[in-house]
Structure formats: C-alpha cells, structure tokens
Amino acid sequence: ANIWAEFFVIWANQIYGDQGDAQLSFFETQFDEAEKKLEEAEQALIEFQAYNRSGILENELSALQQTQADYLAKQRQTDLILQDIESLLAQGDGEQASIDQLASLLLQVRALGGVAINAESTMPWQIQVNVDGQSSLSEGDQEAILSNLRETLLAQSSQLEEQLVKLEPQLLTVQQEKQEANAEENRLVRDFEVAEETYLTLSRTVD
C-alpha cells in the first residue's frame, strides 16, 4: 500500500504539476455555469406545466374516439336492421306471410333499433315502432310500416355518415395538438436531464 501511495504521488505530480489551481478554477467556473443552466431548465419545465394541455387533450381525444366508436357501432346496427327489413319485404312479395309473424318480426326490429350502445351512449337517435294492434292490419299495411321504417333508417344512416365526416377533422386536430404538447414536454425533460447530468459530473470533478 505504501508503494502504491508513493507511485500515486509521483504520477500525480507529473500529470498535474503546477496546473492544479488553474484546473480547479476552470472546473469551478464550468460548475457555476452548469448550476445556472440546471436552474433555468428546472424553471422552464415548471413554467411549461402552467399551460401544459396534454391531460386535457388526452381527455378530449378519448371522448372523440368514444363518439366515433358509437357512431360506427350505430351505423353497423342500422345496416343490420335494414337487412332484416329487406328480408321482410321480400318475404311479403312472395308467399302470403301471416300477420302474427310480421308483427313478431316488427317487434324484433323495434328491439334492435331501440337498444342503446351503452349506458353513456352519445348517440341521439332511437328507433321506436309502435306495433300495438298490428295483428289487425293487412299485409299491405304491415309492408307500408316496414317501408316507412326503412326510409327512417336510411335517413339515420345518412346522418351518421355526415357526423362521422365532421368528426374526423376534429380527431386529427386534437391528435396533432396532443403530439405537439408531448413533443415540447419531452424536449424540456431532455434539456433538464442533460443539465442535471452535466451539473453532477462537474460537481464530482471539482470535488
């Protein structure tokens, strides 16, 4: 151990010589600048949180995505009901269908059209068909009811398509704003991490 200590003293004197004070002064100056930059990076990150809308935009994006999902699900549901109606009308064009059977199928159509997607569905449309007393109607009347329901559903499908078209640019705008906010936050975090690492490195060097 004593031999290693002697070698250390010899080589330390050869490497540093009379530069010890000058090097210390240099690193102390760098350390002071690093400390200021660290404080500036910390302050910039703190100030950013005062107008950081990342969380707000995330909630807005989630709400818009849920609305879009509701629209698409309702559109799919409407298409399925329209297929059922087309089948009913085709059945009426062929052999004589019983009024009770048509009334029963109408009840199924009403159930399909009146089912909400979920408890918090954003959809404003609900299809309700009153079939009370339908068994006393003729087949022609039943077909007229189905035809009217088909027209209503076609109109609803058109409205859904319009809403989806309007919703898309909103989704894209919020996505862009959210990405910009995230990018700015990431940049400030990187600046802080670099400033912190530089400060710690210079602190150890000075010590």
C-alpha angles and dihedrals in degrees: 000000000000091000091052089049091053092049090048092054092048096049094041090055091048094049100041102022108162094339096091096098094043093049092047091051090049094050092044089055091049090047092054091050091048090052091053092048090050091052090049092049091049091050092048090053091048093049091048091060089061091068101020106133096178094113093044092048091048090056092046091049092049091050092049092047090051090050091050091049090051091050093049093047091048090048090053090048091051092051091053092050090049089054090053091050092050089052091051093049091047089051090053091052091058126043123357109279120207117252091228090056092049091048090050092050090047088055089054091050090050090051091051093048094045099050113108116220093233141336092274098040114160092205115118096194126092124169116214124177119188109218098170107137093008091134089071093057125095123246089255090056091049091052090049089054091050091048091051090049090050091053090049092051092047089053090048091050090053091050091050090053091051092050091050091051091050092046097055098071090047090054093048093048094051091045090053094047091048092050092049091051091048092048092052092048092049091050092052091047091051091050090051093048092050092047091048094049091048091050093050093046093051090044091057091044092053091047 
